[in-house]
C-alpha cells in the first residue's frame, strides 16, 4: 500500500493497528511518528507519538552518520537536515 501511495505512510499503520485492537494511544502514535514530514507540517500530539517520532528520527540520523558518513558531504540526499529540524521543532514547540 505505502509503496504505491507514500502519502499514506503512518495512516495505514494506524488503521491496521486499530483493526488489530491496539489502544487508541498506540494507534495514534503509529501515525504521528512520521510527523512532521515537511516544514510547517503538524507535530505529534500524544506523549507516545512524540517519543517515538524523536527516537525514530535520531535513530535514522545516527545510522546514516555511523554507517554512511559520506552522506554528510552531499546536499542532504537522505533528508537528514529535515529530520534534524523536525526533532528541534518537536522539542521547541511541544516542550516550550
HUSULBEL-V821337 format. One line per field, one symbol per residue. psi: psi as a letter, one per 30 degrees, with the letter a starting at -180 (. if undefined). A space follows every 10 residues. Layout:
psi = ???
//
This chain:
psi = efefiffgke eeeeeeeeff glleeeeeee efffkkflkf lllkeleeee eeeeeeeeee eeeeeefiff feflhhfghe eeeeeeeeee eeffg.
//
